[in-house]
């Protein structure tokens, strides 16, 4: 008798359907368990976990030759997703549960030797695939069920162990599906940091407010201890709350990469990623033997802070050029090419020179001109062009350090950012921001009057800027106008935008 169960495997952040076929044949001595269908090592070891889990759950493992095929045969199956569906297919072939119950059911789950379920990665991707493929029911570890329940249209059942899965497939009414509740499952993020903690630096906070409102990338330059990292870490606190579609997209990436930890349900916090400058190319942009999202994808719809930016490997920095322009990163391998979303706000931070003291009257710079030039040139011109806001962050003055009056809180800044983003959504459609305007949209939505036209002509002549930088100034000016509540981009808005390009 042949039984079939349906499951999935991950390919990047996408789930691919897998069919598990189990055939039982008489065996001359004891039982044999063979697994075919291009499994990786983790899947190949499933047969031992499955055999032991079935026996330790006081269920009968067939005393026959068991052949398990994973189809399609040309897709490599990876990870421990297939323990539970293999076990269910074996038990269905042995008559312990009805094989017909597996027809419209998709099953995933890793089992311990005692049959207890363990969480798996990529549950929300599997649920969305199940919905797309027309499955009626999804069985998975209980820990992952709330995350997967967002795929409304599929009944999601969370089980604690193999016995519960068998009871469910045998028609037990005791296990009920997990239902996604908009009121209960949607959570506004709570942050431990706030811009009211920051002393002084009003100019920098204003620039970061503009960056948050329009989705613009920022490069902060300042001496050690001027507050660059402190300012960047608070940027997520002024970004608008994630919409449901955005939360699903963020959760898919973090869950597929195994970055959710013990968290259940969707990720509602804007991601903040801050990789060390020694991180490898694959760690930042994604890749590896089995390609997974890198830091730039894990920062999708959030913030990627690259502290000490010139210390990153040059190839890593140059690899950022495509995602900063397109919002996606493509990882090419001989056997596969994967595309990961990477729409984040890049915050770069660097010292003005290798020693960090250039321009400080109270401390002497010990870097020679050649090393200063080499240090600054580590960030290439094309990458600089893709950074909208160049920001000087000076050290605080003594009066600012001693000031006990708290600054403006993140909630007040966020209210202005949300209002500006609402104006952009009404103008551009969807959740798009000014930083992603196309050249055609810039011409249509940033209409310059005669005064603004003459001003930008003078700026272009004085600064000798490229066409890309010219468009980015207009985008930032459009965002400043949105924060100001103005439909028309005025000279004052453009002048403020220009000051953020004076370094480049």
URURQUI-V730244 format. One record per helix or strand of 3 or more residues. SS is the DSSP state (a for helix, b for strand). FROM is the first residue (numbers start at 1). LEN is the number of residues. If there is no record, write none. Layout:
ss:from:len
SS:FROM:LEN
SS:FROM:LEN
//
This chain:
ss:from:len
b:2:10
b:14:12
b:32:5
a:41:4
a:46:11
b:65:7
a:83:11
a:99:4
b:105:3
b:116:3
a:123:11
b:137:5
a:142:7
b:155:5
a:162:8
a:182:4
a:195:3
a:202:13
b:218:4
a:228:6
a:235:4
a:244:13
a:281:5
a:295:4
b:303:4
a:309:3
a:314:13
b:328:5
b:337:5
b:345:6
a:369:8
a:381:5
b:389:4
a:398:5
a:410:19
a:434:3
a:439:7
a:450:14
a:467:17
a:491:9
//
